[in-house]
Amino acid sequence: MKKEEHHCNIHMMPPPITDEDISALFNGLISIVKKKIELETRAEVISMNENVENLKQLLKEKQAECVRLKNEIIYLKNELLNKK
């Protein structure tokens, strides 16, 4: 008599997914989204602060130019009055 070999695979059913598992997954996703929004908001604030600093510097330069031009106008008016 010949001995027969049978190869068989045993499949285990995964444990059922519980409401607690779904809740934990959902809460994890929520915290990831919150963190992403927080990081994006921080990046926007930093970018806005840099833009404000650049604008302040530009304003300071323009004000200095206006003062210089004003002084030049006053000087030229005086020169014109002195020639008359």
N, CA, C and O atoms as a CHARMM CRD file, in Angstrom:
* protein
*
  336
    1    1 MET  N      0.82400  -1.16400   0.00000 PROA 1      0.00000
    2    1 MET  CA     0.00000   0.00000   0.00000 PROA 1      0.00000
    3    1 MET  C      0.88400   1.24900   0.00000 PROA 1      0.00000
    4    1 MET  O      1.84700   1.35900   0.75900 PROA 1      0.00000
    5    2 LYS  N      0.53300   2.15300  -0.85000 PROA 2      0.00000
    6    2 LYS  CA     1.30300   3.37500  -1.00000 PROA 2      0.00000
    7    2 LYS  C      0.73900   4.46000  -0.08700 PROA 2      0.00000
    8    2 LYS  O     -0.47200   4.67000  -0.01700 PROA 2      0.00000
    9    3 LYS  N      1.64400   5.13900   0.60800 PROA 3      0.00000
   10    3 LYS  CA     1.21100   6.20400   1.52100 PROA 3      0.00000
   11    3 LYS  C      1.02000   7.49300   0.72300 PROA 3      0.00000
   12    3 LYS  O      1.93200   7.93100   0.02200 PROA 3      0.00000
   13    4 GLU  N     -0.12900   8.08200   0.82600 PROA 4      0.00000
   14    4 GLU  CA    -0.42900   9.31900   0.10900 PROA 4      0.00000
   15    4 GLU  C     -0.14700  10.51600   1.00100 PROA 4      0.00000
   16    4 GLU  O     -0.48500  10.53900   2.18400 PROA 4      0.00000
   17    5 GLU  N      0.48000  11.50100   0.39300 PROA 5      0.00000
   18    5 GLU  CA     0.74900  12.74800   1.13100 PROA 5      0.00000
   19    5 GLU  C     -0.22300  13.80600   0.64100 PROA 5      0.00000
   20    5 GLU  O     -0.40100  14.02100  -0.55800 PROA 5      0.00000
   21    6 HSD  N     -0.81600  14.43000   1.57100 PROA 6      0.00000
   22    6 HSD  CA    -1.73800  15.52200   1.24000 PROA 6      0.00000
   23    6 HSD  C     -1.16500  16.81600   1.80600 PROA 6      0.00000
   24    6 HSD  O     -0.84400  16.90800   2.99100 PROA 6      0.00000
   25    7 HSD  N     -1.04400  17.81500   0.93200 PROA 7      0.00000
   26    7 HSD  CA    -0.59600  19.13200   1.37600 PROA 7      0.00000
   27    7 HSD  C     -1.82700  20.01700   1.48000 PROA 7      0.00000
   28    7 HSD  O     -2.58200  20.18900   0.52300 PROA 7      0.00000
   29    8 CYS  N     -1.99500  20.54300   2.60900 PROA 8      0.00000
   30    8 CYS  CA    -3.14900  21.42900   2.76600 PROA 8      0.00000
   31    8 CYS  C     -2.71300  22.68900   3.51300 PROA 8      0.00000
   32    8 CYS  O     -1.82200  22.65800   4.36200 PROA 8      0.00000
   33    9 ASN  N     -3.35300  23.76400   3.17900 PROA 9      0.00000
   34    9 ASN  CA    -3.09400  25.05100   3.82700 PROA 9      0.00000
   35    9 ASN  C     -4.18700  25.31300   4.84200 PROA 9      0.00000
   36    9 ASN  O     -5.37500  25.11600   4.58500 PROA 9      0.00000
   37   10 ILE  N     -3.75300  25.75500   5.97900 PROA 10     0.00000
   38   10 ILE  CA    -4.72500  26.11000   7.00800 PROA 10     0.00000
   39   10 ILE  C     -4.82800  27.62700   7.02700 PROA 10     0.00000
   40   10 ILE  O     -3.83000  28.32400   7.21000 PROA 10     0.00000
   41   11 HSD  N     -5.99500  28.11400   6.84300 PROA 11     0.00000
   42   11 HSD  CA    -6.23300  29.55600   6.86100 PROA 11     0.00000
   43   11 HSD  C     -6.86400  29.93200   8.18600 PROA 11     0.00000
   44   11 HSD  O     -7.86800  29.36600   8.61800 PROA 11     0.00000
   45   12 MET  N     -6.22600  30.92000   8.81700 PROA 12     0.00000
   46   12 MET  CA    -6.76700  31.40900  10.08500 PROA 12     0.00000
   47   12 MET  C     -7.58100  32.65500   9.78700 PROA 12     0.00000
   48   12 MET  O     -7.13400  33.51400   9.02800 PROA 12     0.00000
   49   13 MET  N     -8.71700  32.76700  10.34500 PROA 13     0.00000
   50   13 MET  CA    -9.53400  33.96000  10.19600 PROA 13     0.00000
   51   13 MET  C     -8.96100  35.03800  11.11000 PROA 13     0.00000
   52   13 MET  O     -8.66900  34.77600  12.27700 PROA 13     0.00000
   53   14 PRO  N     -8.80100  36.25000  10.58000 PROA 14     0.00000
   54   14 PRO  CA    -8.30000  37.31400  11.44100 PROA 14     0.00000
   55   14 PRO  C     -9.33700  37.62400  12.52200 PROA 14     0.00000
   56   14 PRO  O    -10.53100  37.38500  12.34700 PROA 14     0.00000
   57   15 PRO  N     -8.85900  38.15400  13.62600 PROA 15     0.00000
   58   15 PRO  CA    -9.83900  38.49500  14.65600 PROA 15     0.00000
   59   15 PRO  C    -10.76600  39.58900  14.13100 PROA 15     0.00000
   60   15 PRO  O    -10.35500  40.42000  13.32100 PROA 15     0.00000
   61   16 PRO  N    -11.96100  39.58700  14.57500 PROA 16     0.00000
   62   16 PRO  CA   -12.89900  40.61100  14.09000 PROA 16     0.00000
   63   16 PRO  C    -12.44200  42.01700  14.51400 PROA 16     0.00000
   64   16 PRO  O    -11.87600  42.20600  15.59100 PROA 16     0.00000
   65   17 ILE  N    -12.70000  42.98000  13.64700 PROA 17     0.00000
   66   17 ILE  CA   -12.35600  44.37600  13.95900 PROA 17     0.00000
   67   17 ILE  C    -13.44000  44.91900  14.88100 PROA 17     0.00000
   68   17 ILE  O    -14.63400  44.84700  14.58900 PROA 17     0.00000
   69   18 THR  N    -12.98900  45.45700  15.99000 PROA 18     0.00000
   70   18 THR  CA   -13.93800  45.95400  16.98500 PROA 18     0.00000
   71   18 THR  C    -14.16900  47.44700  16.79600 PROA 18     0.00000
   72   18 THR  O    -13.44300  48.12400  16.06800 PROA 18     0.00000
   73   19 ASP  N    -15.18200  47.93000  17.46100 PROA 19     0.00000
   74   19 ASP  CA   -15.45900  49.37000  17.44000 PROA 19     0.00000
   75   19 ASP  C    -14.30100  50.15200  18.03300 PROA 19     0.00000
   76   19 ASP  O    -14.00900  51.26500  17.59600 PROA 19     0.00000
   77   20 GLU  N    -13.64000  49.57100  19.02900 PROA 20     0.00000
   78   20 GLU  CA   -12.49200  50.23500  19.64400 PROA 20     0.00000
   79   20 GLU  C    -11.34900  50.38200  18.63800 PROA 20     0.00000
   80   20 GLU  O    -10.66000  51.40100  18.62000 PROA 20     0.00000
   81   21 ASP  N    -11.15100  49.35100  17.79700 PROA 21     0.00000
   82   21 ASP  CA   -10.11500  49.42300  16.76500 PROA 21     0.00000
   83   21 ASP  C    -10.41800  50.54900  15.77900 PROA 21     0.00000
   84   21 ASP  O     -9.53700  51.33300  15.42600 PROA 21     0.00000
   85   22 ILE  N    -11.64900  50.61800  15.34900 PROA 22     0.00000
   86   22 ILE  CA   -12.05800  51.66600  14.40300 PROA 22     0.00000
   87   22 ILE  C    -11.91600  53.02900  15.05100 PROA 22     0.00000
   88   22 ILE  O    -11.44800  53.97200  14.41400 PROA 22     0.00000
   89   23 SER  N    -12.31100  53.14300  16.30100 PROA 23     0.00000
   90   23 SER  CA   -12.19100  54.40800  17.03400 PROA 23     0.00000
   91   23 SER  C    -10.73500  54.83000  17.14800 PROA 23     0.00000
   92   23 SER  O    -10.41100  55.99600  16.92600 PROA 23     0.00000
   93   24 ALA  N     -9.85400  53.90000  17.48900 PROA 24     0.00000
   94   24 ALA  CA    -8.43000  54.21000  17.63100 PROA 24     0.00000
   95   24 ALA  C     -7.85100  54.66900  16.29200 PROA 24     0.00000
   96   24 ALA  O     -7.08600  55.63200  16.23900 PROA 24     0.00000
   97   25 LEU  N     -8.21700  53.98300  15.22200 PROA 25     0.00000
   98   25 LEU  CA    -7.74600  54.36100  13.89800 PROA 25     0.00000
   99   25 LEU  C     -8.23800  55.75600  13.52600 PROA 25     0.00000
  100   25 LEU  O     -7.46500  56.58400  13.04500 PROA 25     0.00000
  101   26 PHE  N     -9.50900  56.01100  13.74600 PROA 26     0.00000
  102   26 PHE  CA   -10.09100  57.31200  13.43700 PROA 26     0.00000
  103   26 PHE  C     -9.42000  58.42100  14.24900 PROA 26     0.00000
  104   26 PHE  O     -9.08100  59.47300  13.70700 PROA 26     0.00000
  105   27 ASN  N     -9.23000  58.18300  15.55200 PROA 27     0.00000
  106   27 ASN  CA    -8.58000  59.18700  16.40000 PROA 27     0.00000
  107   27 ASN  C     -7.14100  59.43800  15.96400 PROA 27     0.00000
  108   27 ASN  O     -6.65700  60.56800  16.02800 PROA 27     0.00000
  109   28 GLY  N     -6.45800  58.38300  15.52200 PROA 28     0.00000
  110   28 GLY  CA    -5.10300  58.55200  15.00200 PROA 28     0.00000
  111   28 GLY  C     -5.08100  59.41700  13.75900 PROA 28     0.00000
  112   28 GLY  O     -4.22300  60.28700  13.61300 PROA 28     0.00000
  113   29 LEU  N     -6.03000  59.17500  12.86100 PROA 29     0.00000
  114   29 LEU  CA    -6.11500  59.99200  11.64100 PROA 29     0.00000
  115   29 LEU  C     -6.43100  61.43900  11.97000 PROA 29     0.00000
  116   29 LEU  O     -5.86400  62.35600  11.37700 PROA 29     0.00000
  117   30 ILE  N     -7.33600  61.64100  12.91700 PROA 30     0.00000
  118   30 ILE  CA    -7.69800  63.00400  13.32500 PROA 30     0.00000
  119   30 ILE  C     -6.48000  63.73100  13.88100 PROA 30     0.00000
  120   30 ILE  O     -6.25100  64.89500  13.55000 PROA 30     0.00000
  121   31 SER  N     -5.70100  63.06100  14.72000 PROA 31     0.00000
  122   31 SER  CA    -4.53300  63.72600  15.30700 PROA 31     0.00000
  123   31 SER  C     -3.47600  64.02400  14.24400 PROA 31     0.00000
  124   31 SER  O     -2.77600  65.03200  14.34600 PROA 31     0.00000
  125   32 ILE  N     -3.34600  63.16900  13.22700 PROA 32     0.00000
  126   32 ILE  CA    -2.40200  63.43600  12.13500 PROA 32     0.00000
  127   32 ILE  C     -2.84900  64.66900  11.35400 PROA 32     0.00000
  128   32 ILE  O     -2.03200  65.53100  11.03100 PROA 32     0.00000
  129   33 VAL  N     -4.13700  64.75400  11.05200 PROA 33     0.00000
  130   33 VAL  CA    -4.65900  65.90600  10.31100 PROA 33     0.00000
  131   33 VAL  C     -4.48200  67.18300  11.12800 PROA 33     0.00000
  132   33 VAL  O     -4.09700  68.21800  10.58300 PROA 33     0.00000
  133   34 LYS  N     -4.76000  67.12000  12.43300 PROA 34     0.00000
  134   34 LYS  CA    -4.57700  68.29300  13.29500 PROA 34     0.00000
  135   34 LYS  C     -3.12800  68.75400  13.29200 PROA 34     0.00000
  136   34 LYS  O     -2.86000  69.95100  13.19100 PROA 34     0.00000
  137   35 LYS  N     -2.19300  67.82000  13.40100 PROA 35     0.00000
  138   35 LYS  CA    -0.77200  68.15900  13.42000 PROA 35     0.00000
  139   35 LYS  C     -0.34600  68.77100  12.09900 PROA 35     0.00000
  140   35 LYS  O      0.43100  69.72500  12.07400 PROA 35     0.00000
  141   36 LYS  N     -0.85700  68.22100  10.98900 PROA 36     0.00000
  142   36 LYS  CA    -0.52700  68.75900   9.66500 PROA 36     0.00000
  143   36 LYS  C     -1.03100  70.19500   9.53800 PROA 36     0.00000
  144   36 LYS  O     -0.31400  71.06500   9.04300 PROA 36     0.00000
  145   37 ILE  N     -2.24800  70.43900   9.97800 PROA 37     0.00000
  146   37 ILE  CA    -2.80500  71.79300   9.91400 PROA 37     0.00000
  147   37 ILE  C     -1.99400  72.73700  10.79300 PROA 37     0.00000
  148   37 ILE  O     -1.71600  73.87100  10.40400 PROA 37     0.00000
  149   38 GLU  N     -1.61700  72.26500  11.97400 PROA 38     0.00000
  150   38 GLU  CA    -0.81700  73.08500  12.88800 PROA 38     0.00000
  151   38 GLU  C      0.52800  73.45600  12.25500 PROA 38     0.00000
  152   38 GLU  O      0.95200  74.60900  12.33400 PROA 38     0.00000
  153   39 LEU  N      1.18900  72.49700  11.63600 PROA 39     0.00000
  154   39 LEU  CA     2.48700  72.76500  11.00200 PROA 39     0.00000
  155   39 LEU  C      2.33600  73.71700   9.81400 PROA 39     0.00000
  156   39 LEU  O      3.16500  74.60700   9.62100 PROA 39     0.00000
  157   40 GLU  N      1.28700  73.53100   9.02400 PROA 40     0.00000
  158   40 GLU  CA     1.05200  74.42900   7.89100 PROA 40     0.00000
  159   40 GLU  C      0.76600  75.84800   8.37800 PROA 40     0.00000
  160   40 GLU  O      1.23300  76.82100   7.78600 PROA 40     0.00000
  161   41 THR  N     -0.00200  75.96000   9.45800 PROA 41     0.00000
  162   41 THR  CA    -0.32300  77.27600  10.01200 PROA 41     0.00000
  163   41 THR  C      0.94300  77.95500  10.52000 PROA 41     0.00000
  164   41 THR  O      1.14400  79.14800  10.29100 PROA 41     0.00000
  165   42 ARG  N      1.79800  77.19700  11.21000 PROA 42     0.00000
  166   42 ARG  CA     3.06800  77.76600  11.68500 PROA 42     0.00000
  167   42 ARG  C      3.91600  78.24600  10.51900 PROA 42     0.00000
  168   42 ARG  O      4.50300  79.32700  10.57700 PROA 42     0.00000
  169   43 ALA  N      3.98000  77.44700   9.46200 PROA 43     0.00000
  170   43 ALA  CA     4.77100  77.83000   8.28900 PROA 43     0.00000
  171   43 ALA  C      4.22300  79.11200   7.66600 PROA 43     0.00000
  172   43 ALA  O      4.99300  79.97700   7.24900 PROA 43     0.00000
  173   44 GLU  N      2.89300  79.23800   7.60100 PROA 44     0.00000
  174   44 GLU  CA     2.28200  80.45000   7.05600 PROA 44     0.00000
  175   44 GLU  C      2.59300  81.65800   7.92400 PROA 44     0.00000
  176   44 GLU  O      2.87800  82.73800   7.40500 PROA 44     0.00000
  177   45 VAL  N      2.54000  81.48500   9.24900 PROA 45     0.00000
  178   45 VAL  CA     2.82800  82.59300  10.16100 PROA 45     0.00000
  179   45 VAL  C      4.27800  83.02900  10.00700 PROA 45     0.00000
  180   45 VAL  O      4.56500  84.22500   9.96500 PROA 45     0.00000
  181   46 ILE  N      5.19300  82.07000   9.92400 PROA 46     0.00000
  182   46 ILE  CA     6.61000  82.40400   9.74300 PROA 46     0.00000
  183   46 ILE  C      6.81100  83.15200   8.43300 PROA 46     0.00000
  184   46 ILE  O      7.54100  84.14100   8.37300 PROA 46     0.00000
  185   47 SER  N      6.15500  82.66700   7.38800 PROA 47     0.00000
  186   47 SER  CA     6.26600  83.31700   6.08500 PROA 47     0.00000
  187   47 SER  C      5.70800  84.73300   6.13300 PROA 47     0.00000
  188   47 SER  O      6.30500  85.65700   5.57900 PROA 47     0.00000
  189   48 MET  N      4.56800  84.90700   6.79300 PROA 48     0.00000
  190   48 MET  CA     3.97800  86.24300   6.90900 PROA 48     0.00000
  191   48 MET  C      4.88900  87.16900   7.70500 PROA 48     0.00000
  192   48 MET  O      5.03700  88.34000   7.35600 PROA 48     0.00000
  193   49 ASN  N      5.50100  86.65500   8.77200 PROA 49     0.00000
  194   49 ASN  CA     6.42000  87.47300   9.57100 PROA 49     0.00000
  195   49 ASN  C      7.60700  87.94000   8.73500 PROA 49     0.00000
  196   49 ASN  O      8.02800  89.09200   8.83200 PROA 49     0.00000
  197   50 GLU  N      8.14500  87.03600   7.91000 PROA 50     0.00000
  198   50 GLU  CA     9.24400  87.41100   7.02900 PROA 50     0.00000
  199   50 GLU  C      8.79800  88.47800   6.04100 PROA 50     0.00000
  200   50 GLU  O      9.52700  89.43500   5.78300 PROA 50     0.00000
  201   51 ASN  N      7.59500  88.31300   5.48500 PROA 51     0.00000
  202   51 ASN  CA     7.07300  89.29700   4.53600 PROA 51     0.00000
  203   51 ASN  C      6.88000  90.65100   5.20800 PROA 51     0.00000
  204   51 ASN  O      7.18200  91.68900   4.61800 PROA 51     0.00000
  205   52 VAL  N      6.37700  90.64300   6.43700 PROA 52     0.00000
  206   52 VAL  CA     6.17500  91.89700   7.16900 PROA 52     0.00000
  207   52 VAL  C      7.51500  92.57600   7.42000 PROA 52     0.00000
  208   52 VAL  O      7.63300  93.79000   7.25800 PROA 52     0.00000
  209   53 GLU  N      8.52600  91.80400   7.81200 PROA 53     0.00000
  210   53 GLU  CA     9.85800  92.36900   8.04700 PROA 53     0.00000
  211   53 GLU  C     10.42300  92.96900   6.76100 PROA 53     0.00000
  212   53 GLU  O     11.01200  94.05000   6.78100 PROA 53     0.00000
  213   54 ASN  N     10.24000  92.26300   5.64100 PROA 54     0.00000
  214   54 ASN  CA    10.70600  92.79400   4.35300 PROA 54     0.00000
  215   54 ASN  C      9.97900  94.08000   4.00000 PROA 54     0.00000
  216   54 ASN  O     10.58800  95.03400   3.51700 PROA 54     0.00000
  217   55 LEU  N      8.67300  94.10400   4.24300 PROA 55     0.00000
  218   55 LEU  CA     7.88800  95.30800   3.95000 PROA 55     0.00000
  219   55 LEU  C      8.29900  96.47900   4.84500 PROA 55     0.00000
  220   55 LEU  O      8.35700  97.62300   4.39200 PROA 55     0.00000
  221   56 LYS  N      8.58300  96.18700   6.12100 PROA 56     0.00000
  222   56 LYS  CA     9.04200  97.24700   7.02900 PROA 56     0.00000
  223   56 LYS  C     10.35800  97.83700   6.54400 PROA 56     0.00000
  224   56 LYS  O     10.54500  99.05400   6.55800 PROA 56     0.00000
  225   57 GLN  N     11.26400  96.97500   6.11800 PROA 57     0.00000
  226   57 GLN  CA    12.55800  97.44000   5.61700 PROA 57     0.00000
  227   57 GLN  C     12.37100  98.28100   4.36100 PROA 57     0.00000
  228   57 GLN  O     12.99500  99.33200   4.21300 PROA 57     0.00000
  229   58 LEU  N     11.51100  97.81600   3.45500 PROA 58     0.00000
  230   58 LEU  CA    11.24300  98.55900   2.23100 PROA 58     0.00000
  231   58 LEU  C     10.61200  99.90900   2.54100 PROA 58     0.00000
  232   58 LEU  O     10.97300 100.91800   1.93400 PROA 58     0.00000
  233   59 LEU  N      9.67200  99.93400   3.48300 PROA 59     0.00000
  234   59 LEU  CA     9.03100 101.18900   3.88800 PROA 59     0.00000
  235   59 LEU  C     10.06100 102.15300   4.45900 PROA 59     0.00000
  236   59 LEU  O     10.03600 103.34500   4.15300 PROA 59     0.00000
  237   60 LYS  N     10.96000 101.64600   5.28300 PROA 60     0.00000
  238   60 LYS  CA    12.00400 102.48400   5.87000 PROA 60     0.00000
  239   60 LYS  C     12.88500 103.09900   4.77200 PROA 60     0.00000
  240   60 LYS  O     13.23600 104.27700   4.82600 PROA 60     0.00000
  241   61 GLU  N     13.23100 102.27800   3.78000 PROA 61     0.00000
  242   61 GLU  CA    14.03700 102.78100   2.66900 PROA 61     0.00000
  243   61 GLU  C     13.28900 103.84200   1.86600 PROA 61     0.00000
  244   61 GLU  O     13.86300 104.86400   1.48900 PROA 61     0.00000
  245   62 LYS  N     12.01500 103.59400   1.61100 PROA 62     0.00000
  246   62 LYS  CA    11.21500 104.55900   0.84000 PROA 62     0.00000
  247   62 LYS  C     11.02300 105.86100   1.60700 PROA 62     0.00000
  248   62 LYS  O     11.04300 106.94000   1.01500 PROA 62     0.00000
  249   63 GLN  N     10.83500 105.76500   2.93000 PROA 63     0.00000
  250   63 GLN  CA    10.69600 106.97300   3.73900 PROA 63     0.00000
  251   63 GLN  C     11.97800 107.78400   3.70700 PROA 63     0.00000
  252   63 GLN  O     11.93400 109.01100   3.61900 PROA 63     0.00000
  253   64 ALA  N     13.12500 107.10700   3.77800 PROA 64     0.00000
  254   64 ALA  CA    14.41000 107.80900   3.70400 PROA 64     0.00000
  255   64 ALA  C     14.55900 108.49200   2.34800 PROA 64     0.00000
  256   64 ALA  O     15.05400 109.61600   2.26700 PROA 64     0.00000
  257   65 GLU  N     14.13500 107.81800   1.28800 PROA 65     0.00000
  258   65 GLU  CA    14.19300 108.41400  -0.04700 PROA 65     0.00000
  259   65 GLU  C     13.27500 109.62700  -0.13800 PROA 65     0.00000
  260   65 GLU  O     13.64300 110.63500  -0.74200 PROA 65     0.00000
  261   66 CYS  N     12.09700 109.54500   0.44900 PROA 66     0.00000
  262   66 CYS  CA    11.15700 110.68700   0.44800 PROA 66     0.00000
  263   66 CYS  C     11.75100 111.87500   1.20000 PROA 66     0.00000
  264   66 CYS  O     11.64300 113.01500   0.74700 PROA 66     0.00000
  265   67 VAL  N     12.36700 111.61500   2.32800 PROA 67     0.00000
  266   67 VAL  CA    12.99800 112.69400   3.10300 PROA 67     0.00000
  267   67 VAL  C     14.11800 113.32800   2.28500 PROA 67     0.00000
  268   67 VAL  O     14.25200 114.55200   2.24700 PROA 67     0.00000
  269   68 ARG  N     14.92500 112.48700   1.62900 PROA 68     0.00000
  270   68 ARG  CA    16.01400 113.01800   0.80600 PROA 68     0.00000
  271   68 ARG  C     15.46600 113.88200  -0.32900 PROA 68     0.00000
  272   68 ARG  O     15.98700 114.96500  -0.59400 PROA 68     0.00000
  273   69 LEU  N     14.41600 113.40300  -0.99700 PROA 69     0.00000
  274   69 LEU  CA    13.82000 114.17200  -2.09100 PROA 69     0.00000
  275   69 LEU  C     13.20600 115.47600  -1.58400 PROA 69     0.00000
  276   69 LEU  O     13.30400 116.51200  -2.24300 PROA 69     0.00000
  277   70 LYS  N     12.57500 115.42000  -0.41900 PROA 70     0.00000
  278   70 LYS  CA    11.97400 116.62400   0.17400 PROA 70     0.00000
  279   70 LYS  C     13.06600 117.66400   0.46100 PROA 70     0.00000
  280   70 LYS  O     12.91400 118.85000   0.16900 PROA 70     0.00000
  281   71 ASN  N     14.15500 117.18600   1.03500 PROA 71     0.00000
  282   71 ASN  CA    15.26800 118.10800   1.32300 PROA 71     0.00000
  283   71 ASN  C     15.86700 118.68000   0.04100 PROA 71     0.00000
  284   71 ASN  O     16.25100 119.84900   0.00300 PROA 71     0.00000
  285   72 GLU  N     15.94700 117.86900  -0.99700 PROA 72     0.00000
  286   72 GLU  CA    16.46200 118.36600  -2.27100 PROA 72     0.00000
  287   72 GLU  C     15.52500 119.40500  -2.86700 PROA 72     0.00000
  288   72 GLU  O     15.98700 120.40500  -3.41600 PROA 72     0.00000
  289   73 ILE  N     14.21300 119.18800  -2.76900 PROA 73     0.00000
  290   73 ILE  CA    13.24000 120.17300  -3.27000 PROA 73     0.00000
  291   73 ILE  C     13.39300 121.48400  -2.50900 PROA 73     0.00000
  292   73 ILE  O     13.40000 122.55400  -3.11700 PROA 73     0.00000
  293   74 ILE  N     13.51600 121.41200  -1.19900 PROA 74     0.00000
  294   74 ILE  CA    13.69700 122.62800  -0.38000 PROA 74     0.00000
  295   74 ILE  C     14.98000 123.34700  -0.79200 PROA 74     0.00000
  296   74 ILE  O     14.99100 124.56800  -0.94100 PROA 74     0.00000
  297   75 TYR  N     16.03900 122.59900  -0.97300 PROA 75     0.00000
  298   75 TYR  CA    17.31700 123.18800  -1.38200 PROA 75     0.00000
  299   75 TYR  C     17.18400 123.87000  -2.74100 PROA 75     0.00000
  300   75 TYR  O     17.64400 124.99800  -2.91500 PROA 75     0.00000
  301   76 LEU  N     16.55600 123.19200  -3.70700 PROA 76     0.00000
  302   76 LEU  CA    16.40700 123.76800  -5.04600 PROA 76     0.00000
  303   76 LEU  C     15.50700 124.99400  -5.03600 PROA 76     0.00000
  304   76 LEU  O     15.74800 125.94000  -5.78500 PROA 76     0.00000
  305   77 LYS  N     14.46000 124.99300  -4.18900 PROA 77     0.00000
  306   77 LYS  CA    13.60400 126.18700  -4.07000 PROA 77     0.00000
  307   77 LYS  C     14.41600 127.35900  -3.54800 PROA 77     0.00000
  308   77 LYS  O     14.30900 128.47700  -4.05400 PROA 77     0.00000
  309   78 ASN  N     15.22800 127.09700  -2.53500 PROA 78     0.00000
  310   78 ASN  CA    16.08700 128.17200  -1.98500 PROA 78     0.00000
  311   78 ASN  C     17.07400 128.66700  -3.01900 PROA 78     0.00000
  312   78 ASN  O     17.31900 129.86900  -3.11300 PROA 78     0.00000
  313   79 GLU  N     17.63700 127.77500  -3.78600 PROA 79     0.00000
  314   79 GLU  CA    18.55900 128.18500  -4.85500 PROA 79     0.00000
  315   79 GLU  C     17.84800 129.06000  -5.87900 PROA 79     0.00000
  316   79 GLU  O     18.38400 130.06900  -6.33800 PROA 79     0.00000
  317   80 LEU  N     16.64600 128.65900  -6.22300 PROA 80     0.00000
  318   80 LEU  CA    15.86000 129.41400  -7.19800 PROA 80     0.00000
  319   80 LEU  C     15.52100 130.80100  -6.65900 PROA 80     0.00000
  320   80 LEU  O     15.61800 131.78900  -7.38600 PROA 80     0.00000
  321   81 LEU  N     15.12100 130.88200  -5.37600 PROA 81     0.00000
  322   81 LEU  CA    14.79100 132.18100  -4.76600 PROA 81     0.00000
  323   81 LEU  C     16.02700 133.07200  -4.64800 PROA 81     0.00000
  324   81 LEU  O     15.93200 134.28900  -4.80600 PROA 81     0.00000
  325   82 ASN  N     17.15800 132.48300  -4.37700 PROA 82     0.00000
  326   82 ASN  CA    18.39600 133.27000  -4.25800 PROA 82     0.00000
  327   82 ASN  C     18.84700 133.83100  -5.59900 PROA 82     0.00000
  328   82 ASN  O     19.51200 134.86700  -5.62900 PROA 82     0.00000
  329   83 LYS  N     18.51100 133.18900  -6.69800 PROA 83     0.00000
  330   83 LYS  CA    18.90200 133.67200  -8.03600 PROA 83     0.00000
  331   83 LYS  C     18.01100 134.79400  -8.51300 PROA 83     0.00000
  332   83 LYS  O     18.39500 135.53400  -9.41800 PROA 83     0.00000
  333   84 LYS  N     16.84300 134.94400  -7.93900 PROA 84     0.00000
  334   84 LYS  CA    15.89800 135.98900  -8.38300 PROA 84     0.00000
  335   84 LYS  C     16.27100 137.30500  -7.85900 PROA 84     0.00000
  336   84 LYS  O     15.59100 138.29400  -8.13100 PROA 84     0.00000
